[in-house]
Amino acid sequence: MGSFDQTFANSVLDAAFDRAGASVRLSTGPMHCRYMTANGTATSNGTELGTASGYTAGAGAPTFTTAAAAAGTEASNSAITTTNMPATTIVGVEVWDQAGTPLRKQWGALSANKTTNLGDTFTIPSGSLTSALP
């Protein structure tokens, strides 16, 4: 996975170093994996694939769970599978929670763009989407 969303990362650092009044908004899961047709940055969202065929944008995006963080301070995903994809090219993903006002947690480019044809199945294999702290 690429980077943490800057707003989220700032809240983690502020809370970790006990900045007065700082808190981290915990995630409301399971997490959503949103497919991007244009990647964002640490401070701005990418362009999400619109609702089409088997993909539902926003709060309907595929969900996944993660295993507990391991010795390398890294957590990884369960398999994420979307069937009946539209014809598109996915260049990255963003991880969002399911709170009343969803919060983007992470974003990143795929290691290689993935083009799908109408009706294809797109899968991010288990363990391929990782979140790590240095």
Backbone torsions as a table, in degrees:
resi	resn	phi	psi	omega
1	MET	NA	149.4	-178.3
2	GLY	-68.5	-99.5	-172.1
3	SER	-129.3	161.8	172.6
4	PHE	-76.0	145.9	172.5
5	ASP	-57.7	135.9	-174.4
6	GLN	-61.4	-40.3	178.7
7	THR	-61.0	-44.4	178.9
8	PHE	-65.7	-46.5	-179.5
9	ALA	-59.9	-42.6	178.7
10	ASN	-60.9	-40.9	-179.3
11	SER	-66.9	-35.3	177.5
12	VAL	-65.2	-47.1	179.9
13	LEU	-64.2	-44.0	179.0
14	ASP	-59.3	-44.4	-180.0
15	ALA	-69.7	-39.2	-178.8
16	ALA	-62.6	-32.7	-178.6
17	PHE	-104.8	21.4	170.5
18	ASP	54.2	42.3	174.9
19	ARG	-66.4	133.8	-175.9
20	ALA	-51.3	126.2	176.5
21	GLY	78.1	1.0	-177.1
22	ALA	-78.3	144.1	174.3
23	SER	-152.3	156.6	177.2
24	VAL	-105.2	127.8	175.4
25	ARG	-76.5	113.9	179.4
26	LEU	-68.1	154.7	-177.3
27	SER	-77.1	144.9	170.7
28	THR	-103.5	109.6	-173.6
29	GLY	-99.7	-178.6	-0.3
30	PRO	-70.2	164.5	-177.5
31	MET	-78.9	152.2	175.8
32	HIS	-102.0	139.4	172.8
33	CYS	-106.9	107.4	-178.4
34	ARG	-95.0	134.1	-178.5
35	TYR	-89.0	130.8	-175.7
36	MET	-107.6	137.7	173.2
37	THR	-98.1	-11.8	171.1
38	ALA	-147.5	130.2	-177.7
39	ASN	-76.8	149.1	175.7
40	GLY	-92.9	-155.9	178.7
41	THR	-133.0	-175.3	178.1
42	ALA	-62.3	-24.5	-175.7
43	THR	-113.5	-4.2	178.6
44	SER	-141.0	142.6	-179.3
45	ASN	-68.9	153.2	173.2
46	GLY	-79.9	-172.3	177.6
47	THR	-98.7	113.3	-177.6
48	GLU	-79.7	143.7	172.2
49	LEU	-56.1	131.2	179.8
50	GLY	-71.4	165.0	177.8
51	THR	-65.5	120.3	-180.0
52	ALA	-162.7	144.1	179.3
53	SER	48.4	-119.9	-175.0
54	GLY	-90.8	3.9	-178.3
55	TYR	-108.6	131.9	175.0
56	THR	-114.8	122.7	-177.6
57	ALA	-71.3	164.9	175.0
58	GLY	64.4	-128.7	-175.5
59	ALA	-64.9	-12.5	178.5
60	GLY	-95.9	0.9	-179.2
61	ALA	-60.7	157.0	-177.9
62	PRO	-56.2	144.1	177.9
63	THR	-104.9	160.6	177.1
64	PHE	-154.5	166.1	174.6
65	THR	-120.0	165.7	176.7
66	THR	-123.4	152.9	172.7
67	ALA	-76.1	161.0	176.7
68	ALA	-59.6	146.0	178.8
69	ALA	-57.6	137.2	-176.8
70	ALA	-96.6	-171.7	-176.2
71	ALA	-55.4	-30.4	-179.7
72	GLY	-86.0	20.0	-176.2
73	THR	51.1	42.9	-176.5
74	GLU	-128.6	136.2	174.4
75	ALA	-114.0	147.5	179.7
76	SER	-134.5	164.2	-170.1
77	ASN	-87.0	159.5	162.4
78	SER	-79.9	165.8	179.4
79	ALA	-60.2	140.9	178.5
80	ILE	-119.6	115.1	-176.0
81	THR	-126.6	132.1	175.4
82	THR	-124.9	122.5	178.8
83	THR	-96.3	165.0	176.6
84	ASN	54.8	47.9	-179.9
85	MET	-66.7	154.8	171.6
86	PRO	-79.4	169.9	172.4
87	ALA	-74.8	115.8	-175.4
88	THR	-164.0	173.3	170.7
89	THR	-123.8	121.5	179.1
90	ILE	-96.3	127.0	-177.9
91	VAL	-109.7	-15.9	-178.6
92	GLY	-169.1	178.7	177.8
93	VAL	-135.8	157.2	171.7
94	GLU	-129.8	143.5	178.8
95	VAL	-105.4	123.8	-178.8
96	TRP	-124.8	149.8	174.4
97	ASP	-88.6	-176.4	-177.0
98	GLN	-113.3	24.4	179.2
99	ALA	-63.0	167.3	178.6
100	GLY	-52.3	-41.4	169.2
101	THR	-113.6	98.1	-174.9
102	PRO	-57.6	145.1	179.9
103	LEU	-118.2	129.3	175.7
104	ARG	-73.7	129.6	-179.2
105	LYS	-101.4	-43.8	-177.6
106	GLN	-145.4	162.7	177.8
107	TRP	-149.6	157.1	176.6
108	GLY	179.4	156.9	177.5
109	ALA	-80.6	149.8	170.9
110	LEU	-70.6	156.1	177.8
111	SER	-66.0	-25.9	173.6
112	ALA	-149.6	137.5	177.6
113	ASN	-57.1	148.1	179.6
114	LYS	-120.9	117.8	176.5
115	THR	-97.7	129.9	176.9
116	THR	-116.2	148.8	173.7
117	ASN	-98.4	159.5	178.0
118	LEU	-53.5	124.9	177.7
119	GLY	94.3	-8.8	179.2
120	ASP	-65.5	162.6	170.9
121	THR	-105.7	131.5	177.5
122	PHE	-113.4	126.9	-178.8
123	THR	-128.8	134.1	167.6
124	ILE	-102.2	108.0	-174.1
125	PRO	-60.8	154.2	176.5
126	SER	-53.6	133.8	177.9
127	GLY	83.4	-1.4	-177.7
128	SER	-88.3	-19.7	179.9
129	LEU	-108.2	104.0	-174.9
130	THR	-114.1	150.7	175.3
131	SER	-122.3	124.9	-175.4
132	ALA	-137.0	148.9	170.0
133	LEU	-108.5	141.7	-177.3
134	PRO	-66.0	NA	NA
